[in-house]
């Protein structure tokens, strides 16, 4: 808190007038990021499309602000704005016929998929071509992993919104058709 106060040009006591703990400050920051979430609202949108729109927007926000992931991984993100988006998702799931327990399970699965995709791909800065070649070399020597070799390009090139969306559609299909 002292370092943050110094960077802001104020005293630590000034910060403590607004927040009691570092965790409370992080919760305020998470809420502010979620408040900027841009979710397209389409009249008559299906519950599945509405839920997908929220998680696609969350994905884009999280990519733009990776610090959100650090906050979400270290503490609950449960401020008023987080609850506003949760309300949208849970309401859509309820309209689709899921009960409260199923809606929470679905919400958790969607949130975990989104967080997991971002965390898995956030640190990958290596060039995909050498990675695909490495997979091919491993398989040339044994021939044991023909499916891995056939999917090598897709396995190493999955760090953008197109691939996130493909996985999200699979999760949504499980939620809404399962």
Residue, then its C-alpha position, 0 to 999 in steps of 0.5 A: x500500500x505504501x508503494x502504491x501510495x507513493x506511485x500515486x503521489x499520496x500518503x498511505x493513510x490517504x489510501x486507507x481512508x478509501x480502502x481498509x486492505x490491499x484485498x479490498x483495493x484489488x476488489x475495487x479495481x476488479x469491479x472497475x474493470x468489470x464496469x467497463x465490460x462491453x457486452x452487446x445487447x441484442x433484443x430477443x437474443x437467445x439465452x445461449x447467445x446472451x451468456x456467450x456474449x458476456x463471456x466473450x466480453x469477459x475474455x476480451x477485457x481480461x486479455x486487455x487487462x491481464x492483471x484482472x486474472x491475478x486478482x481473480x486468482x487470488x480472491x473472490x471477485x464479488x463486487x456489485x458490478x460482478x454480481x450485475x454480470x452474474x445476474x445476467x448470466x444466471x437469469x439467462x440460464x434460468x430462462x433456458x430451464x436450468x434450476x439454481x444449482x444447474x445454473x451455478x454449475x454452468x456459470x462455474x464451468x464457463x468462468x473456469x473455461x474462460x480463466x483457464x484458456x486465458x491463463x494457459x495461453x497468456x504466457x505463450x510467446x514462442x513461435x508456433x512454427x518451431x513448436x509444430x516442428x518440435x511436435x513433428x520431430x518427436x513423432x517422427x522418432x516414434x510414430x506413437x502419437x499420430x493424432x497429436x501430429x495430425x493436430x500439431x498446427x491447431x495445438x500450437x496456434x490456439x491463443x486468439x479469440x477465434x480459438x477461445x470462441x470455438x471452445x466456448x461454443x462447445x461448453x455452451x452446447x453442453x450447458x444448453x443441450x445437455 
